């Protein structure tokens, strides 16, 4: 029987005496990652020398966390375009960190094209998703530019053709005795695209619904991460899960209550400003983004009657809240109870390849993917939550789609709508007299 080079990866599943999933026989021999080296700035190392390792790591994480939070506020101030560019940058960096882990295994066999094809597929998938976004939200711009009309009309066919070219290149790259390994890495690339690119596209979709749907989910995940770390650091005694030995029940529970309170307060503060609550639109006259609108009902203060038990306890009968604050409780609960499982998933992945972090981009925190493992899960939930409980018909989006139709189609829709409004006696008197 011909030997298969893939056996050196421990991928033969039918061998007798197969060991547990974390055994050495089942784990690819991954060279030590640069993520396992210390890249803390010398000035910070010098300032903290003499501290016990546990407290030194605490201060490094704290200082870098404050720096990242400050940068986050600056990015929000710079507006939607900057936020979109930052999401794209984070997406590319996360993809690079995961693909690099696979490349260390793949490159050792000197098989062709894996890294090239991985980046090619990243470009194809981004072309598809961002093309859909442009056609969806920038219909007026597309209608005005002839080249964009062609790209919008045949966008999905072009996307499929690009992917098909990459698929054929992969088939041509197959090397005898290494087929199984190559298909394994082909799947690696596609799972990475599913986790990273698809989720980052949902982040941008949430952003277009209003920056509050971008800021609040990201902020409550950050809050949960920080508060769970602090409660675990000072009060942690009971291990939570074997995948992350440093996670404790005390940190998990403390992070939950802190995050719900934080999300409730943050929702109240942001719901007062049009800049945060209005959907991000595109103004064809100024060729820029606009965030002006009449706030929807969930961002208008409402009076709620409290349950009888609460009335007897607090002596309050009613309370004034923004409905979005109630939605923030559900978002915060998900970020605290389910969101950490994104981190546990990432911990299991890193343990499978015997690495500490995905990279060493941020001292004390690891790579970008180490900071965004929970964010992607949160982005998906937020997108599903908006689609299920929040989003209604969007007049501006309907108008953009109408403007892309042929003149005779637009006229037909106009007459249909006119007849419908006249039957319901909704036309103003002036319009009836003009008729």
N, C-alpha and C positions, 0 to 999 in steps of 0.2 A: 504494500500500500504506500502511495506517495506521501511523503511527509509534508505537512502543511506548516509554513512558517508562522502562522498565527498561533500555533500551540505555545510558542514562547511567551505569549501574552497571558497564558493561563485561561484561554477562552474555550478550551475543550470541555463541554458540559457533561459528557458521558463517561468520563474517566472514573475508575473505581476510587473510593475513598476521597471523594470531593469534599473539600473543607468548607468551613463557614465562610460567609461572604466577605469577612474582614481579614481572612487569612492571607498570608504572603503569596500563596499559589494563585489566588484570584485577583491579585492587585498588580497592575502594570508597574514595571520598574521605572518610576518617574524620578528623574534627577532632582536634586535639591533645588527648590525654587528660590528666586531672589526675594520672594516674599518672606522667607525665613531669616533675612538679614535685617539689621537695625539701620534704618535711614533717618533716625531722629536728628534734627539740626544740632550741630555741635554746641551752639549757644544754649539751647534748651537742656542738653545733656549736662553741660557744665553747671548750669543753674540748679539742677536737681541732683547733682552727685552727692552721695552720702545718704540719700533717702533709701529706705527699704524698697526692693523691686516692686512690691505691691503698690506702695504709695507713689512711687515714681511713675508707674504706668497710669495711675489715677490722674496725676497732674498732667501728663502728656496728653491723655485722652481729653481731659477737661479743656486745656488751652486750645487744642486743635478743634474741639467741638465748638467753642465760642467763635473761633475764626471762621469756621464753615457756616455757622448760623448768621454771622455778620455778612458774609458773602452772599448768603441766600436772600437776606433783606435787600442788599444792594441790587441783586439781579431782579427781584420783584419790582423795585423802583424803576428799573430801566425798561420795563414793559414787556408785552407779549412776544415781540420778535426775539428779544434776548432770551426769554424763557424757552422758546422753541429751539434756539441754537444750543442752549445749555443741555436740553433734553437729548438732542442729537449727539452732542459731544459725549455725554454720559453713556448713551447707548453704545456708541462706537468703542469706548474704553472698556465697558463691561464685556462686550463681544470679544475684544482683543484678549482680555484676561482669561476668559474661559477657553478660547481657541488655542491660546498659548500652552495651556496644560495639555490639551490633546496633541499639539504639535510636538511636544517633547517626546511623546511616545512614538508618534508617527515618523518623525524625522530620523529617528535612530535606525530605521530600516531603509532610508534613502529612497522612499517611494515618491513619485512625482506629483506636483500640482496641488497637494492638499491645502496648503496655506493660500495659494493663489485662488483656488476654487472657493474657499471659504469666504474670502473677501468679495469675490465676484457675486456669490449668492447674497451676501449682505447688501451689495449695491442693487441687485435685482429686487429684493424684497422691499428695500426702502423706496425704490422707484415706484413700485406698485402702491404702497401705502400712502406716500406723500402725494403721488399723482391723484389718488382718490380724494385726499383732503383738499387739494387745489381745486379739483372739479366741483367738490361739494360746497366749499366756502367762498371761492373766488370766481363764481360763475360770470360776473360782470367783466372781470379782467380777461377771462378765457374767451368770452364772446367778442371782445374788442381786438384781440390779437389773433391774426390768421394762423401762425404756427401753433399756437396753443390750442386752437380749435381742432386742428388735425390730431395733435397728441391726445387731447381729451376724448375725441371720438373713438380713436383706436387704442386707447390706453391699455385696456386689459389684453388685447391681442399682442401689443408690443411687449407687455410684461411677461406674457406666456412665452413669447418667442425668445426673449432674453433668458428666461429660466431654462427653456428647452436647449438652448445653446450650451449652458453650463452642464445640464444633464448629459448631453452627448460628450462633452469634454471629459466628464467623470468616467463614462463607460470606456472611452479611448485610453484613459490613464490606467486601467486595470492591469495589474502585473501578476503573472503566474506565481502560485504558491503564497500569495498574500491577498487573495480575494476577500477572505473573511475580515481581515484587518481593515481593508479599504472600505468595505461596506459599513463596518463599525464606525469608522471616522466620518463617513458620509452621513450616517445617522446622528453622530455627535454634532455636526454642523447644523443640521436641520432642527434638532432639539434646542440648540443654543439660539437659533433664529426665532423659534417659537417662544422661548422664555424671554428673550431680551428685546427683539425688534417689535414683535406684536404688542408686548406690554407697553413699551415706550410710545408706540402709536396711540394706545389708549390714553396715556398721560396727556398727549396733545389734544385728543378728542375731548377730554375732560376740561382742558384749558379753554377751549373754544366755547364751552357752556358757561363760562364765567371764571375769572381767576380764583374765586373763592373755592371752586371745586378742585382747583390745583393746589392752592396754598394750604387749606385745612387738612386734607388727607396726608400730604407730605409732612406737615408740622406735627400732627398727632402721632405719626410713626416715629418721628425724631424724639418727641416728648416721651413716648413709651419706652424707647430705647434708652434714653438718658435716665428716666426715673426708675426703670427696672434695674439698671446698672447701679444706681445709687442705693436703692433699697436692698439690693442683693449684697452690695459692698459692705454696708453698715449693719444690716440685720439678717443677711442670708445664712441659713443653717440647714435647710432641707433641700436636697437636690431635686430638680424638677424633671430632667430627662437625661438619659445616658449620653445622647448625642452631643449635648453641651453641658459638661460637668459643672461649669461655673454658673449655670442658670439655676436659680432657686425659686421655691414657691413664694417666699417672702418678696422677692423682687417681682415675680409675676403678678401677685395680688396688689402690691403697692403700686406697680406701674399701671395696672388697670384703673384703679380709683383716681390716681393722679391724672391719667390721660383723659378720662371722662370729664373731670373738672376743667382741665385745660382746654379741651375741645369746646366745651360749653361756653367758656369765657371768650375764646378766640372767635367763635361763631358770632357772638354778640357784637364784638368790636368790628369785625369785617362787614357784617350785614348792613351797617349804617352807611356804607360808601358805594356809590354807583360804580366806581372804578373797579371794585372787586366783584360785584354781583351781576353786572350786565354781561351778556354773551359777547365774546370778542368777534367783531364784525370787520368787514373790509369795505372802506369807502372808495368807490371807483373814481370820485372826483379828486380826492387828495392822494389817491394811491397809498393809503395808509390804514392802519388798524384803528378802529373806534371802539370805545367801551361806554357808549351813551345809550340809555334806554329808560323806559318806565319800569322800575323794579317789579318783578313778579310777586305774587301773593306771599310766597314763602320768605320774602325779604321785607315784608311789611309787618309792623308790630301788631300783634293780636292779643286779645284778652282771653285768658283761659280760666275756667272755674276749677278749683282744686277739689280732689276727692274729699269726702266727709272726714275720713281719718286724718288727713293732713290738715284740714281746717281746724279740727279740734286740738291738734298738736301745736300748730304754728300760729293759730288765731288769724290766719289769712283766708279769705274766701276766693279771691281771684289773684292772678299774676299776669303781668304783661311780658310776653316773649316774642321773639321772632320765630316763626315755624322752623326756620333753618336750624335753630338751636336744638330742637327736638331731633331733627335729622342728624345733627352732629353727635348725639348720644349713640345712635346706631353705628355711625362711622367710627367713633372712638372705641366702641365695644368690639367691633371687628378688628381694629388695629391692635387692640390689647389681647384679645383672646385667640384670634386666628392668625393675625399678621405674624406673630413670632414663629409660626410653623414654616414660614418662608426662610427664616434664619436657621431653623433646625434642619430644613432640607439642604441648605447650603453647607451646614456643618457636616452632615452625612456625606455630601459630595467631597468635601475637603478631606475627611477621614479616609474615604475610599482611595484617595491618591496620596495620602500621607503628607499633606501640606498644611501649614498653619493658617495662611491667608491666600486669597486669590492673587494678590500682588502686594507691593510695599509702597503704593502711591501715597498713602496718608499715614504718617508715623502714629503708632498707637492704635490705629484703626484697620490697617491692612490696605486692601485695594478698594477701588470704587465699587466693585460688585459686593464687597463685604458690607458696604453701607447701604446698598440698594436692594439687597435680597428680599427684604420685607416690603419695600416700596412698590415693587412690581406687582406683588399679590394685592396690595392695597389699591393700586391703580385699576386693576381688573374689577375688584369689588365696587369701586366708586362708579366705574362706567356702567356696570350692570345695575347698580342702585339708581343711577340717573335715568337709565332707559326704562326701568320697571316702575319707579315711583314718582319721578320728577318731570321728565321731558314731555312736552306736549307739542302740537304743531308749531312750526317755526315759520311765521309769515315771510321773513326776509329770505329764508332758504327757498321757499316755494316761489317767490318772486324771481330769484336768481335762475331757477330752473325754467320758469316761463320765458324769461328773456332769451334763453338759449334755443327756443323753438323757432320754427319758420314763421314768417308773418301771417300766413293763412291759418296756421295752427293757433297762434295767439288770438287772432280775430274770432275763431270758432269758440275758444274758451271764453272770450269776452262776452259774446252773445249768449252763451249758455249761462254764465254767471249773472248777466243782466236779467235774463228771463227768470232765473231762480229768485233773485232779490225782489223783482217786481211781484212775483206770485206771493211772496211773504210780506208785501207792503213795507219793505225796508229801504226803498229808494227815497231820497229827500224830495220835497215838493218841487224844488228848482229843476231837478233832473227830470221829473215827470212832465213839467211844462215844456221843457226843451224838446222832449220826445214828441 
